[in-house]
Amino acid sequence: MSSPTADNPLATASIQLCQQEKPLQKFINGQPKTLGVTLIMLGLIQCGFGIPPRMANLSEVTSLGVPWWLAVLLIVSGALTVVCDRDPNKPRVTACLAMNIINAIATGIAIIIYSVDLSMWQHIYQRHDHPLLNYLRLTFGIKIVLFFYAASGMVINIVVSVFCCKGLRYCSPSTNMSVVVVHNPFSDDPTVVSS
């Protein structure tokens, strides 16, 4: 059986392209659904664990609302990551990249606020004559947990951002090169054009 170009005299060229990896395959290989669900859970934990320090009302963390705005950002970022896993396309993955970068920066700010708050109240937690000593120690422990959850959320946001970036091919140079081979039916020597 002959090729279609041999049967059709008007077809003067055939193009052969190197097989390339699907554009967003690196993003899918990063398990974005798992990372997105983890971000959602970290957001819910931030929100839930932010309630006891709020009741004491002695903390800069709760007066600035850090557990709640951080929880909203983590939940939105996680939900967007899960949606991108279900149906990845370039605009969604770009939005996921932007949201995770914004969230990583906001989480870094939250970590700084947690650190400052923990260092400011350290002397009160060590006193033995404060009337709310047990409650203050409990909130101190909860703020340490919130600090570590924020740090793990920041790491996950950075990981998701890297996978988005690689999936969109912004971070890594393309190692694939397209090769176009044009066959001239009047000559035995094909001309190779690379891009």
N, CA, C and O of each residue as an XYZ file, in Angstrom:
780
protein
N       0.850     -1.180      0.000
C       0.000      0.000      0.000
C       0.888      1.232      0.000
O       1.816      1.332      0.804
N       0.617      2.151     -0.877
C       1.456      3.340     -0.992
C       0.958      4.432     -0.061
O      -0.185      4.413      0.394
N       1.840      5.383      0.213
C       1.491      6.477      1.119
C       0.581      7.474      0.415
O       0.554      7.517     -0.815
N      -0.180      8.293      1.187
C      -1.078      9.263      0.578
C      -0.352     10.302     -0.245
O      -0.914     10.813     -1.213
N       0.872     10.632      0.106
C       1.590     11.639     -0.655
C       2.022     11.105     -2.008
O       2.141     11.869     -2.966
N       2.262      9.785     -2.099
C       2.656      9.206     -3.378
C       1.470      9.112     -4.326
O       1.637      9.242     -5.539
N       0.272      8.887     -3.790
C      -0.928      8.786     -4.624
C      -1.418     10.145     -5.085
O      -2.044     10.245     -6.140
N      -1.152     11.178     -4.330
C      -1.660     12.518     -4.627
C      -0.522     13.368     -5.190
O       0.390     13.732     -4.447
N      -0.553     13.694     -6.492
C       0.550     14.476     -7.053
C       0.589     15.907     -6.540
O       1.625     16.565     -6.638
N      -0.527     16.407     -5.989
C      -0.518     17.777     -5.475
C       0.169     17.884     -4.120
O       0.619     18.960     -3.726
N       0.247     16.772     -3.416
C       0.911     16.801     -2.111
C       2.402     16.758     -2.345
O       2.935     15.734     -2.773
N       3.070     17.833     -2.076
C       4.501     17.905     -2.358
C       5.363     17.802     -1.108
O       6.584     17.679     -1.201
N       4.737     17.850      0.052
C       5.557     17.808      1.257
C       4.817     17.064      2.358
O       3.589     17.115      2.433
N       5.530     16.406      3.171
C       4.959     15.811      4.382
C       5.776     16.306      5.554
O       6.985     16.512      5.445
N       5.108     16.493      6.668
C       5.779     17.042      7.858
C       5.786     15.979      8.939
O       4.755     15.390      9.266
N       6.948     15.752      9.476
C       7.074     14.828     10.586
C       7.551     15.630     11.792
O       8.583     16.299     11.730
N       6.807     15.563     12.876
C       7.173     16.262     14.093
C       7.635     15.254     15.133
O       7.116     14.140     15.209
N       8.595     15.647     15.914
C       9.018     14.793     17.009
C       7.861     14.686     18.001
O       7.149     15.658     18.251
N       7.691     13.511     18.551
C       6.623     13.336     19.515
C       7.011     14.053     20.796
O       8.101     13.845     21.329
N       6.107     14.906     21.291
C       6.391     15.683     22.485
C       5.498     15.218     23.617
O       4.437     14.636     23.393
N       5.942     15.482     24.838
C       5.172     15.170     26.026
C       3.964     16.089     26.094
O       4.037     17.240     25.664
N       2.854     15.596     26.629
C       1.675     16.440     26.777
C       2.058     17.663     27.608
O       2.828     17.547     28.561
N       1.528     18.827     27.256
C       1.993     20.065     27.877
C       1.876     20.123     29.403
O       2.782     20.640     30.056
N       0.813     19.619     29.980
C       0.614     19.748     31.421
C       0.881     18.451     32.162
O       0.437     18.292     33.299
N       1.596     17.521     31.545
C       1.842     16.224     32.160
C       2.696     16.340     33.420
O       2.479     15.597     34.377
N       3.652     17.251     33.437
C       4.485     17.422     34.629
C       3.664     17.931     35.802
O       3.946     17.598     36.952
N       2.648     18.738     35.515
C       1.750     19.209     36.570
C       0.931     18.048     37.126
O       0.783     17.922     38.342
N       0.403     17.204     36.252
C      -0.409     16.065     36.679
C       0.444     15.054     37.451
O      -0.036     14.442     38.406
N       1.698     14.876     37.048
C       2.591     13.947     37.747
C       2.881     14.390     39.170
O       3.311     13.575     39.985
N       2.659     15.652     39.492
C       2.919     16.167     40.834
C       1.814     15.896     41.835
O       1.877     16.381     42.965
N       0.789     15.122     41.444
C      -0.329     14.799     42.318
C      -1.002     16.053     42.892
O      -1.066     16.200     44.113
N      -1.500     16.953     42.050
C      -2.089     18.191     42.559
C      -3.338     17.980     43.399
O      -3.624     18.789     44.283
N      -4.091     16.911     43.146
C      -5.297     16.683     43.947
C      -4.938     16.418     45.404
O      -5.575     16.957     46.309
N      -3.923     15.593     45.632
C      -3.480     15.294     46.989
C      -2.967     16.545     47.686
O      -3.291     16.794     48.847
N      -2.170     17.329     46.976
C      -1.643     18.562     47.560
C      -2.759     19.571     47.817
O      -2.724     20.287     48.817
N      -3.748     19.636     46.924
C      -4.864     20.548     47.105
C      -5.718     20.180     48.310
O      -6.126     21.052     49.077
N      -5.987     18.886     48.478
C      -6.764     18.444     49.645
C      -5.985     18.730     50.928
O      -6.578     19.103     51.941
N      -4.682     18.562     50.893
C      -3.851     18.878     52.059
C      -3.933     20.368     52.393
O      -4.024     20.735     53.565
N      -3.902     21.226     51.375
C      -4.036     22.667     51.618
C      -5.395     23.006     52.214
O      -5.488     23.849     53.106
N      -6.452     22.357     51.727
C      -7.785     22.601     52.283
C      -7.833     22.187     53.751
O      -8.378     22.915     54.581
N      -7.272     21.034     54.076
C      -7.256     20.575     55.474
C      -6.437     21.512     56.359
O      -6.831     21.797     57.490
N      -5.309     21.989     55.855
C      -4.510     22.950     56.639
C      -5.296     24.234     56.880
O      -5.193     24.830     57.952
N      -6.083     24.667     55.892
C      -6.920     25.852     56.072
C      -7.987     25.641     57.130
O      -8.231     26.525     57.951
N      -8.624     24.480     57.121
C      -9.640     24.186     58.140
C      -9.023     24.092     59.534
O      -9.620     24.541     60.512
N      -7.836     23.513     59.621
C      -7.139     23.431     60.915
C      -6.764     24.825     61.408
O      -6.908     25.121     62.594
N      -6.282     25.688     60.505
C      -5.943     27.068     60.895
C      -7.170     27.766     61.469
O      -7.084     28.452     62.487
N      -8.308     27.588     60.812
C      -9.539     28.234     61.264
C      -9.983     27.686     62.622
O     -10.333     28.449     63.523
N      -9.967     26.371     62.756
C     -10.416     25.761     64.010
C      -9.488     26.034     65.181
O      -9.949     26.298     66.291
N      -8.201     25.973     64.944
C      -7.239     26.205     66.025
C      -7.092     27.693     66.351
O      -6.479     28.047     67.357
N      -7.642     28.552     65.520
C      -7.578     29.984     65.806
C      -8.610     30.447     66.812
O      -8.532     31.576     67.296
N      -9.577     29.599     67.140
C     -10.643     29.998     68.066
C     -10.148     30.149     69.507
O     -10.437     31.183     70.111
N      -9.417     29.185     70.108
C      -8.987     29.368     71.508
C      -8.119     30.609     71.746
O      -8.347     31.306     72.735
N      -7.128     30.924     70.885
C      -6.388     32.164     71.139
C      -7.266     33.407     71.015
O      -6.997     34.421     71.659
N      -8.300     33.338     70.204
C      -9.206     34.491     70.053
C      -9.979     34.745     71.337
O     -10.284     35.894     71.655
N     -10.298     33.697     72.075
C     -11.052     33.852     73.316
C     -10.241     34.587     74.381
O     -10.811     35.299     75.207
N      -8.925     34.424     74.372
C      -8.076     35.141     75.328
C      -7.965     36.601     74.948
O      -7.828     37.465     75.814
N      -8.024     36.885     73.638
C      -7.968     38.247     73.113
C      -6.731     39.006     73.585
O      -6.773     40.224     73.758
N      -5.648     38.295     73.788
C      -4.398     38.914     74.227
C      -3.313     38.807     73.159
O      -2.141     39.064     73.432
N      -3.693     38.442     71.986
C      -2.701     38.074     70.994
C      -2.778     38.956     69.764
O      -3.861     39.323     69.310
N      -1.606     39.292     69.229
C      -1.552     40.021     67.970
C      -2.003     39.134     66.814
O      -2.534     39.627     65.818
N      -1.795     37.844     66.946
C      -2.189     36.909     65.901
C      -3.690     36.985     65.661
O      -4.136     37.077     64.518
N      -4.462     36.947     66.731
C      -5.920     36.964     66.574
C      -6.462     38.366     66.329
O      -7.484     38.517     65.660
N      -5.802     39.391     66.853
C      -6.294     40.745     66.585
C      -6.108     41.122     65.113
O      -6.872     41.923     64.576
N      -5.097     40.546     64.465
C      -4.904     40.755     63.023
C      -5.699     39.751     62.183
O      -5.772     39.878     60.960
N      -6.285     38.766     62.836
C      -7.088     37.769     62.129
C      -6.273     36.803     61.291
O      -6.775     36.273     60.299
N      -5.037     36.564     61.667
C      -4.142     35.729     60.872
C      -4.705     34.324     60.625
O      -4.667     33.867     59.483
N      -5.227     33.614     61.639
C      -5.711     32.262     61.340
C      -6.859     32.245     60.329
O      -7.010     31.272     59.588
N      -7.659     33.292     60.287
C      -8.830     33.281     59.420
C      -8.498     33.689     57.990
O      -8.949     33.031     57.053
N      -7.725     34.751     57.793
C      -7.386     35.087     56.403
C      -6.435     34.070     55.811
O      -6.469     33.812     54.607
N      -5.580     33.484     56.650
C      -4.705     32.424     56.150
C      -5.528     31.183     55.796
O      -5.247     30.512     54.803
N      -6.539     30.880     56.608
C      -7.412     29.730     56.322
C      -8.145     29.927     55.000
O      -8.234     28.999     54.196
N      -8.667     31.123     54.769
C      -9.380     31.392     53.512
C      -8.439     31.234     52.326
O      -8.809     30.626     51.322
N      -7.238     31.769     52.428
C      -6.280     31.653     51.327
C      -5.881     30.197     51.074
O      -5.775     29.773     49.923
N      -5.662     29.438     52.141
C      -5.292     28.035     51.979
C      -6.424     27.227     51.351
O      -6.181     26.385     50.486
N      -7.657     27.480     51.780
C      -8.797     26.744     51.234
C      -9.013     27.088     49.765
O      -9.244     26.193     48.952
N      -8.941     28.365     49.414
C      -9.122     28.767     48.013
C      -8.006     28.191     47.143
O      -8.264     27.682     46.053
N      -6.780     28.273     47.624
C      -5.642     27.737     46.875
C      -5.772     26.228     46.701
O      -5.514     25.707     45.616
N      -6.168     25.521     47.758
C      -6.348     24.080     47.675
C      -7.475     23.691     46.732
O      -7.343     22.738     45.964
N      -8.591     24.426     46.787
C      -9.718     24.127     45.899
C      -9.341     24.351     44.440
O      -9.702     23.556     43.573
N      -8.624     25.419     44.173
C      -8.187     25.688     42.801
C      -7.218     24.611     42.308
O      -7.241     24.240     41.134
N      -6.379     24.119     43.194
C      -5.443     23.056     42.824
C      -6.188     21.760     42.507
O      -5.836     21.056     41.560
N      -7.224     21.441     43.302
C      -8.025     20.242     43.041
C      -8.771     20.369     41.711
O      -8.846     19.403     40.951
N      -9.325     21.553     41.423
C     -10.028     21.774     40.159
C      -9.066     21.620     38.981
O      -9.432     21.060     37.947
N      -7.847     22.113     39.136
C      -6.855     21.982     38.063
C      -6.466     20.529     37.823
O      -6.103     20.166     36.704
N      -6.534     19.699     38.846
C      -6.223     18.285     38.659
C      -7.316     17.599     37.847
O      -7.031     16.726     37.026
N      -8.557     17.992     38.076
C      -9.676     17.360     37.376
C      -9.687     17.693     35.886
O      -9.892     16.813     35.050
N      -9.467     18.955     35.560
C      -9.486     19.377     34.158
C      -8.380     20.403     33.936
O      -8.638     21.607     33.957
N      -7.140     19.932     33.723
C      -6.042     20.889     33.572
C      -6.047     21.555     32.198
O      -6.063     20.887     31.164
N      -6.033     22.863     32.215
C      -5.807     23.624     30.987
C      -4.943     24.815     31.357
O      -4.785     25.136     32.536
N      -4.395     25.456     30.371
C      -3.403     26.494     30.622
C      -3.932     27.653     31.472
O      -3.227     28.072     32.390
N      -5.137     28.201     31.223
C      -5.606     29.296     32.072
C      -5.809     28.891     33.535
O      -5.499     29.660     34.446
N      -6.333     27.680     33.755
C      -6.539     27.232     35.141
C      -5.216     27.009     35.862
O      -5.055     27.406     37.016
N      -4.281     26.381     35.184
C      -2.986     26.122     35.823
C      -2.243     27.438     36.057
O      -1.514     27.568     37.041
N      -2.418     28.411     35.167
C      -1.816     29.729     35.376
C      -2.437     30.406     36.589
O      -1.724     31.013     37.389
N      -3.762     30.309     36.739
C      -4.434     30.870     37.917
C      -3.992     30.148     39.182
O      -3.812     30.773     40.227
N      -3.819     28.843     39.091
C      -3.341     28.060     40.234
C      -1.925     28.486     40.622
O      -1.613     28.616     41.806
N      -1.080     28.700     39.631
C       0.281     29.181     39.882
C       0.255     30.530     40.588
O       0.946     30.725     41.587
N      -0.543     31.463     40.067
C      -0.619     32.799     40.679
C      -1.152     32.725     42.105
O      -0.616     33.377     43.001
N      -2.196     31.940     42.323
C      -2.790     31.834     43.662
C      -1.820     31.202     44.644
O      -1.743     31.635     45.794
N      -1.085     30.195     44.221
C      -0.138     29.544     45.124
C       1.057     30.439     45.429
O       1.595     30.382     46.535
N       1.480     31.256     44.485
C       2.562     32.202     44.762
C       2.085     33.264     45.747
O       2.794     33.590     46.699
N       0.887     33.806     45.526
C       0.321     34.796     46.459
C       0.157     34.174     47.839
O       0.459     34.802     48.853
N      -0.323     32.937     47.868
C      -0.525     32.263     49.145
C       0.797     31.974     49.847
O       0.865     32.062     51.073
N       1.839     31.636     49.112
C       3.148     31.400     49.731
C       3.682     32.687     50.354
O       4.261     32.660     51.440
N       3.488     33.806     49.674
C       3.926     35.094     50.232
C       3.112     35.445     51.476
O       3.674     35.872     52.485
N       1.786     35.266     51.409
C       0.929     35.556     52.564
C       1.249     34.631     53.731
O       1.216     35.055     54.886
N       1.555     33.380     53.441
C       1.912     32.442     54.502
C       3.249     32.833     55.127
O       3.432     32.688     56.336
N       4.175     33.321     54.324
C       5.431     33.835     54.880
C       5.199     35.004     55.819
O       5.841     35.100     56.865
N       4.283     35.894     55.454
C       3.930     37.014     56.336
C       3.292     36.489     57.616
O       3.586     36.986     58.703
N       2.411     35.477     57.496
C       1.778     34.889     58.679
C       2.819     34.240     59.595
O       2.710     34.332     60.818
N       3.816     33.591     59.016
C       4.869     32.967     59.815
C       5.644     34.031     60.590
O       5.996     33.823     61.752
N       5.908     35.163     59.953
C       6.599     36.261     60.646
C       5.735     36.783     61.797
O       6.241     37.030     62.892
N       4.436     36.950     61.549
C       3.536     37.436     62.608
C       3.474     36.429     63.753
O       3.527     36.822     64.919
N       3.364     35.137     63.442
C       3.370     34.110     64.490
C       4.673     34.159     65.289
O       4.649     34.060     66.515
N       5.795     34.309     64.611
C       7.093     34.338     65.296
C       7.196     35.531     66.229
O       7.639     35.397     67.369
N       6.789     36.695     65.749
C       6.843     37.904     66.581
C       5.922     37.760     67.781
O       6.294     38.112     68.901
N       4.721     37.242     67.550
C       3.772     37.076     68.653
C       4.284     36.084     69.689
O       4.168     36.324     70.891
N       4.843     34.984     69.234
C       5.370     33.999     70.180
C       6.534     34.557     70.983
O       6.663     34.257     72.170
N       7.375     35.359     70.361
C       8.513     35.925     71.103
C       8.073     37.037     72.052
O       8.682     37.220     73.106
N       7.014     37.790     71.693
C       6.544     38.877     72.563
C       5.920     38.346     73.853
O       6.105     38.937     74.917
N       5.194     37.254     73.769
C       4.460     36.751     74.923
C       5.219     35.686     75.693
O       4.668     35.098     76.623
N       6.444     35.424     75.341
C       7.229     34.384     75.996
C       7.390     34.662     77.493
O       7.292     33.733     78.296
N       7.632     35.904     77.884
C       7.849     36.224     79.302
C       6.576     36.028     80.124
O       6.666     35.667     81.297
N       5.415     36.251     79.556
C       4.165     36.060     80.300
C       3.898     34.579     80.519
O       3.415     34.191     81.583
N       4.203     33.750     79.535
C       3.936     32.329     79.657
C       4.840     31.671     80.692
O       4.523     30.590     81.188
N       5.955     32.304     81.023
C       6.882     31.724     81.984
C       6.631     32.214     83.408
O       7.223     31.682     84.346
N       5.770     33.212     83.592
C       5.451     33.691     84.939
C       4.534     32.702     85.644
O       3.718     32.033     85.011
N       4.678     32.618     86.965
C       3.870     31.664     87.729
C       2.735     32.335     88.490
O       1.936     31.641     89.119
N       2.637     33.671     88.454
C       1.615     34.355     89.234
C       0.492     34.952     88.384
O      -0.372     35.648     88.916
N       0.487     34.699     87.105
C      -0.551     35.241     86.230
C      -1.850     34.469     86.459
O      -1.821     33.241     86.543
N      -3.013     35.176     86.564
C      -4.272     34.478     86.858
C      -4.735     33.515     85.753
O      -5.439     32.547     86.040
N      -4.362     33.762     84.539
C      -4.773     32.905     83.430
C      -3.603     32.075     82.891
O      -3.525     31.796     81.695
N      -2.712     31.693     83.778
C      -1.467     31.048     83.350
C      -1.717     29.779     82.529
O      -1.116     29.602     81.469
N      -2.596     28.902     83.007
C      -2.837     27.652     82.273
C      -3.444     27.917     80.899
O      -3.072     27.276     79.917
N      -4.369     28.853     80.833
C      -4.992     29.184     79.562
C      -3.980     29.809     78.600
O      -3.982     29.514     77.405
N      -3.114     30.677     79.137
C      -2.096     31.308     78.305
C      -1.086     30.291     77.789
O      -0.633     30.391     76.649
N      -0.735     29.325     78.607
C       0.171     28.269     78.139
C      -0.489     27.425     77.045
O       0.158     27.021     76.078
N      -1.789     27.168     77.217
C      -2.514     26.422     76.195
C      -2.525     27.189     74.870
O      -2.277     26.610     73.813
N      -2.812     28.480     74.930
C      -2.835     29.269     73.688
C      -1.438     29.391     73.090
O      -1.290     29.465     71.870
N      -0.418     29.413     73.934
C       0.948     29.431     73.431
C       1.229     28.163     72.636
O       1.804     28.218     71.549
N       0.823     27.028     73.178
C       1.004     25.758     72.475
C       0.225     25.711     71.174
O       0.716     25.201     70.167
N      -0.994     26.244     71.195
C      -1.808     26.268     69.978
C      -1.164     27.160     68.926
O      -1.180     26.829     67.741
N      -0.600     28.285     69.345
C       0.063     29.172     68.381
C       1.301     28.521     67.783
O       1.628     28.768     66.623
N       1.993     27.694     68.560
C       3.128     26.956     68.006
C       2.642     25.971     66.944
O       3.267     25.830     65.892
N       1.526     25.289     67.220
C       0.956     24.365     66.234
C       0.543     25.136     64.985
O       0.810     24.687     63.870
N      -0.109     26.296     65.154
C      -0.506     27.108     64.007
C       0.708     27.562     63.201
O       0.665     27.608     61.972
N       1.786     27.895     63.899
C       3.033     28.287     63.232
C       3.546     27.155     62.343
O       3.903     27.390     61.188
N       3.586     25.930     62.872
C       4.102     24.810     62.087
C       3.161     24.427     60.944
O       3.620     24.024     59.875
N       1.852     24.548     61.160
C       0.920     24.297     60.059
C       1.058     25.357     58.972
O       0.946     25.047     57.786
N       1.299     26.591     59.361
C       1.521     27.649     58.369
C       2.801     27.382     57.585
O       2.845     27.581     56.371
N       3.836     26.935     58.280
C       5.100     26.627     57.598
C       4.923     25.467     56.621
O       5.451     25.503     55.510
N       4.180     24.436     57.035
C       3.953     23.316     56.108
C       3.071     23.749     54.940
O       3.257     23.269     53.822
N       2.114     24.647     55.180
C       1.301     25.186     54.088
C       2.144     25.967     53.100
O       1.909     25.902     51.893
N       3.124     26.707     53.601
C       4.006     27.466     52.720
C       4.831     26.517     51.844
O       5.008     26.759     50.650
N       5.326     25.453     52.441
C       6.120     24.481     51.674
C       5.252     23.845     50.590
O       5.697     23.698     49.451
N       4.021     23.466     50.929
C       3.138     22.845     49.941
C       2.789     23.834     48.834
O       2.721     23.449     47.666
N       2.565     25.116     49.185
C       2.298     26.125     48.159
C       3.472     26.276     47.210
O       3.274     26.431     46.005
N       4.671     26.236     47.722
C       5.851     26.348     46.875
C       5.968     25.129     45.967
O       6.299     25.261     44.789
N       5.699     23.941     46.511
C       5.764     22.713     45.704
C       4.728     22.752     44.584
O       5.043     22.421     43.441
N       3.488     23.155     44.900
C       2.449     23.242     43.870
C       2.840     24.284     42.820
O       2.622     24.077     41.626
N       3.417     25.398     43.264
C       3.852     26.432     42.322
C       4.920     25.904     41.368
O       4.905     26.211     40.176
N       5.837     25.117     41.895
C       6.891     24.543     41.047
C       6.288     23.586     40.021
O       6.676     23.606     38.853
N       5.340     22.745     40.450
C       4.702     21.824     39.505
C       3.895     22.583     38.457
O       3.894     22.208     37.284
N       3.207     23.649     38.872
C       2.474     24.474     37.895
C       3.445     25.102     36.902
O       3.200     25.111     35.695
N       4.534     25.619     37.422
C       5.531     26.276     36.589
C       6.147     25.297     35.588
O       6.347     25.632     34.421
N       6.441     24.094     36.055
C       6.997     23.081     35.142
C       5.954     22.622     34.137
O       6.276     22.365     32.977
N       4.708     22.518     34.576
C       3.650     22.121     33.659
C       3.416     23.148     32.573
O       3.100     22.801     31.435
N       3.571     24.407     32.922
C       3.413     25.478     31.940
C       4.710     25.772     31.199
O       4.739     26.587     30.277
N       5.776     25.105     31.607
C       7.113     25.259     31.010
C       7.670     26.667     31.161
O       8.363     27.170     30.277
N       7.358     27.303     32.302
C       7.943     28.607     32.603
C       9.278     28.449     33.320
O      10.183     29.266     33.149
N       9.398     27.393     34.126
C      10.578     27.240     34.968
C      11.717     26.482     34.321
O      12.884     26.765     34.592
N      11.396     25.526     33.473
C      12.460     24.711     32.904
C      12.551     24.960     31.402
O      11.531     25.072     30.721
N      13.752     25.045     30.903
C      13.880     25.221     29.457
C      13.405     23.966     28.734
O      13.559     22.848     29.227
N      12.844     24.170     27.593
C      12.324     23.049     26.816
C      13.486     22.258     26.240
O      14.349     22.808     25.555
N      13.501     20.966     26.524
C      14.555     20.109     25.993
C      14.119     19.457     24.693
O      14.935     18.885     23.972
N      12.817     19.546     24.395
C      12.320     18.977     23.143
C      12.536     19.966     22.012
O      12.340     21.170     22.175
N      12.938     19.450     20.880
C      13.124     20.300     19.720
C      12.289     19.726     18.591
O      12.379     18.538     18.280
N      11.493     20.559     17.992
C      10.674     20.122     16.869
C      11.552     20.015     15.636
O      12.364     20.895     15.353
N      11.377     18.945     14.925
C      12.122     18.734     13.693
C      11.106     18.553     12.578
O      10.221     17.702     12.664
N      11.236     19.344     11.550
C      10.347     19.268     10.402
C      11.150     18.694      9.238
O      12.198     19.224      8.872
N      10.649     17.612      8.668
C      11.303     16.990      7.523
C      10.390     17.189      6.325
O       9.245     16.737      6.330
N      10.886     17.856      5.314
C      10.123     18.114      4.102
C      10.672     17.193      3.021
O      11.851     17.258      2.675
N       9.811     16.340      2.495
C      10.213     15.425      1.431
C       9.857     16.049      0.086
O       8.721     16.471     -0.133
N      10.806     16.103     -0.781
C      10.581     16.599     -2.125
C      10.406     15.375     -3.024
O      11.323     14.561     -3.135
N       9.245     15.230     -3.668
C       9.041     14.030     -4.486
C       9.944     13.988     -5.724
O      10.092     12.934     -6.342
N      10.540     15.111     -6.087
C      11.394     15.143     -7.261
C      12.859     14.892     -6.927
O      13.697     14.778     -7.821
N      13.165     14.805     -5.609
C      14.544     14.597     -5.205
C      14.592     13.463     -4.184
O      13.620     13.228     -3.465
N      15.729     12.757     -4.123
C      15.884     11.671     -3.167
C      16.402     12.165     -1.820
O      16.378     11.416     -0.844
N      16.858     13.380     -1.750
C      17.458     13.917     -0.528
C      16.462     14.829      0.188
O      16.163     15.910     -0.318
N      15.925     14.415      1.382
C      14.995     15.288      2.095
C      15.727     16.467      2.738
O      16.881     16.349      3.151
N      15.055     17.567      2.811
C      15.605     18.755      3.456
C      15.100     18.773      4.885
O      13.905     18.610      5.133
N      16.023     18.975      5.831
C      15.658     18.971      7.243
C      15.692     20.394      7.745
O      16.686     21.100      7.573
N      14.606     20.816      8.366
C      14.503     22.142      8.950
C      14.205     21.956     10.424
O      13.253     21.253     10.763
N      14.977     22.554     11.309
C      14.706     22.430     12.746
C      14.347     23.790     13.312
O      14.803     24.830     12.837
N      13.518     23.750     14.339
C      13.113     24.997     14.989
C      13.383     24.931     16.457
O      13.108     25.890     17.179
